Amino acid sequence: MLPYSMQLVALSAFFGRCASPTNEQKALLKRWFWSSSFAGWFGSGNPARVRRLVDEFRDKLSKKSSPTALEFMEINQPALPIPLRFDLRSARVRALVCLLLSRGPQRPNGEPIPLEEAARILFERGPESMTTLCATVIDRDLRRSPANRIFDVQPEVSGQAKNWILGLEPMLRNPVLISHGIDPDSYALLESGENDKFLQQRVAYLSSIEREFMQQVNVTPPLSEQPAPAPIDTDDIDSFGEDVSSVG
């Protein structure tokens, strides 16, 4: 579920030379990771630029105790807008899914799913681990939106996730909804069958969750709050040549 496999190469290059980073180094690494994920940097970067960044991590960043910027990546670049469609081949979508999993999605009985278990389910089931929320949606974009996906906490039960959500115990409802990135105030729309309005509200809610997180990790938010198509930008380490394979 790494947004980009090359992120691991860059981190390996850094930690190969700096086993005990300073707090300032760790802060920049964290900011770089989420900035490159939300902005889709590796998807638009050419192999030469990626190699220079890896070299910078190994030879320069590892030696700076208080780094504040990178030479070969603009860390202040704005994030891409919230994705219009759910497609795990997009790093931008994977970044959103990682953020949702970090909220600790709960089962209908209120039991949190351990992160290790959630990661295993994602690895084994891929896109099917994020099940459809509402099957009957008029707007095609909303039907395909990440807002119409939710982590499958009941894989043994077929059908749309809306069914188990509407059956939640009142005392458990709000915490369970929040854990899945659903605004409790939108529950009435789901209950009344206004699926499109419910998903519209969830798009806005997910966008607010993202922006709050971006503020925490010092990532520049998107310039637009409107959903936009996210690049299909799965990467391949082998395509960047031999130079980045010897980062130690």
C-alpha positions in Angstrom: 0.0 0.0 0.0 3.0 2.3 -0.3 1.8 5.1 -2.6 5.1 4.6 -4.5 7.6 1.8 -4.3 10.4 4.3 -5.0 9.7 5.9 -1.6 11.1 2.8 0.0 14.2 3.1 -2.2 14.7 6.8 -1.1 14.2 5.9 2.6 16.6 3.0 2.3 19.2 5.3 0.8 18.8 7.7 3.7 18.8 5.1 6.5 21.7 3.2 4.9 23.8 6.2 5.9 21.9 7.5 8.9 20.7 4.9 11.3 19.7 7.4 14.1 18.1 10.5 12.5 17.5 13.7 14.4 14.0 14.9 15.1 14.4 17.5 12.4 15.4 14.9 9.9 12.5 12.6 10.8 10.1 15.6 10.5 11.3 16.4 7.0 11.2 12.7 5.9 7.6 12.5 7.1 6.7 15.7 5.3 8.4 14.5 2.2 6.6 11.2 2.3 3.1 12.6 2.5 3.9 15.5 0.1 5.2 13.2 -2.6 2.2 10.9 -2.0 -0.6 13.5 -2.1 1.1 15.5 -4.9 1.8 12.5 -7.1 5.5 13.5 -7.4 6.9 10.1 -8.4 4.3 9.7 -11.1 5.4 12.8 -12.9 9.1 12.6 -12.1 11.5 11.3 -14.8 14.1 8.6 -14.0 17.0 11.1 -13.9 15.2 13.4 -11.4 14.3 10.4 -9.2 17.9 9.2 -9.2 19.1 12.7 -8.1 16.6 12.7 -5.3 17.8 9.3 -4.1 21.4 10.5 -4.3 20.4 13.6 -2.2 18.8 11.4 0.4 21.9 9.2 0.7 24.7 11.8 0.3 23.2 15.1 1.6 20.1 14.7 3.7 21.6 11.9 5.8 24.4 14.4 6.8 22.2 17.5 7.6 21.1 17.5 11.2 18.4 20.2 10.7 17.2 20.1 7.1 14.3 22.2 6.0 14.0 21.7 2.3 15.1 19.4 -0.6 17.1 20.4 -3.6 15.5 18.0 -6.1 11.9 18.1 -5.0 9.7 21.1 -4.3 8.2 20.0 -1.0 5.7 22.9 -0.9 3.9 21.8 -4.1 0.2 21.5 -3.6 -1.5 18.2 -3.2 -3.7 16.8 -6.0 -7.4 17.3 -5.4 -9.4 14.5 -3.8 -9.7 11.7 -6.4 -12.8 11.6 -8.6 -12.7 7.8 -8.9 -11.6 4.9 -6.7 -8.7 3.1 -8.4 -5.9 1.5 -6.3 -3.5 1.8 -9.3 -3.4 5.5 -8.4 -0.9 6.6 -5.7 -3.2 9.5 -4.8 -6.0 7.0 -4.1 -3.7 4.7 -2.1 -2.6 7.7 0.0 -6.3 8.4 0.9 -6.9 4.7 1.7 -3.8 4.7 4.0 -5.2 7.8 5.8 -8.6 6.1 6.2 -7.0 3.0 7.7 -5.0 5.1 10.1 -8.3 6.1 11.7 -8.8 2.5 12.9 -12.0 1.3 11.1 -14.3 -0.5 13.5 -16.5 -3.6 13.0 -20.2 -3.2 13.4 -19.9 -4.2 17.1 -17.4 -1.4 17.7 -14.3 -3.5 17.8 -11.4 -1.8 16.1 -9.6 -3.8 13.3 -5.8 -4.1 14.2 -3.7 -2.3 11.6 -1.8 -5.5 10.9 -5.0 -7.3 10.1 -6.2 -4.5 7.9 -2.9 -4.5 6.0 -3.1 -8.3 5.5 -6.7 -8.0 4.1 -5.6 -5.2 1.7 -2.7 -7.4 0.5 -4.8 -10.5 0.0 -8.0 -8.9 -1.4 -6.7 -5.8 -3.1 -9.5 -3.5 -4.4 -12.2 -5.9 -3.1 -11.2 -5.1 0.4 -12.8 -1.7 -0.1 -16.5 -2.6 -0.7 -19.3 -0.5 -2.2 -21.3 1.6 0.2 -24.4 2.3 -1.9 -25.3 0.2 -4.9 -28.1 2.5 -6.1 -26.5 5.8 -7.1 -27.7 8.0 -9.9 -24.5 10.2 -10.4 -21.9 8.1 -12.2 -19.0 10.0 -10.7 -20.4 9.5 -7.2 -20.9 5.8 -8.0 -17.2 5.4 -8.8 -16.0 7.8 -6.1 -13.8 6.8 -3.1 -16.7 8.2 -1.1 -18.7 5.1 -2.2 -16.1 2.8 -0.8 -15.6 1.6 2.7 -13.2 -1.0 4.3 -15.0 -4.3 4.2 -15.5 -5.2 7.8 -18.0 -8.0 7.0 -16.5 -10.0 4.1 -18.6 -13.0 5.0 -21.8 -11.0 4.3 -22.6 -10.1 0.7 -24.3 -6.9 -0.4 -23.7 -3.2 0.0 -22.1 -1.9 3.2 -25.1 0.4 3.6 -27.1 -2.6 5.0 -24.9 -3.1 8.0 -24.5 0.6 8.6 -28.2 1.0 8.9 -28.3 -1.8 11.3 -25.8 -0.3 13.8 -26.8 0.0 17.4 -27.5 3.6 18.2 -24.9 3.7 21.0 -22.2 2.5 18.6 -23.3 4.3 15.5 -21.3 7.6 15.7 -17.9 6.1 16.7 -18.2 3.4 14.0 -19.1 5.9 11.3 -16.3 8.3 12.3 -13.8 5.5 12.2 -14.7 4.9 8.6 -14.6 8.5 7.6 -18.4 9.0 7.5 -19.9 12.2 9.0 -22.6 11.1 11.6 -24.7 14.0 10.4 -25.1 12.4 7.0 -26.7 9.2 8.5 -30.2 10.5 8.0 -29.6 10.9 4.3 -28.5 7.2 4.1 -31.5 6.2 6.2 -33.9 8.0 3.9 -32.4 6.5 0.8 -30.9 9.8 -0.5 -27.7 8.0 -1.5 -26.4 10.6 -3.9 -26.7 13.4 -1.3 -25.1 11.1 1.3 -22.1 10.5 -1.0 -21.9 14.2 -1.8 -21.6 14.9 1.9 -19.1 12.2 2.4 -16.9 13.6 -0.4 -16.8 16.9 1.4 -16.1 15.1 4.7 -13.2 13.1 3.3 -11.8 16.3 1.9 -11.9 17.9 5.3 -10.3 14.9 6.9 -7.5 15.1 4.3 -6.9 18.8 4.8 -6.8 18.4 8.5 -4.2 15.7 8.1 -2.2 17.7 5.6 -2.0 20.5 8.1 -0.7 18.1 10.7 2.1 16.9 8.4 2.8 20.3 6.8 1.6 19.4 3.3 0.3 22.1 1.0 -3.4 21.4 0.5 -5.0 21.1 -3.0 -5.7 24.4 -4.9 -9.3 23.1 -5.6 -11.8 21.4 -3.3 -13.5 19.8 -6.3 -12.7 16.1 -7.0 -10.5 15.5 -10.0 -9.3 12.4 -11.9 -6.2 11.0 -10.2 -3.3 9.8 -12.3 -2.9 6.1 -12.8 0.8 6.0 -11.8 1.9 2.7 -10.4 5.7 2.7 -10.6 8.3 0.0 -11.2 11.7 0.1 -9.5 13.3 -1.8 -12.4 12.3 0.9 -14.8 14.7 3.4 -13.1 17.8 1.5 -14.0 20.7 0.0 -11.9 21.8 3.2 -10.2 19.0 3.3 -7.7 19.3 -0.4 -6.8 22.7 0.2 -5.1 21.6 2.8 -2.6 23.6 1.4 0.3 
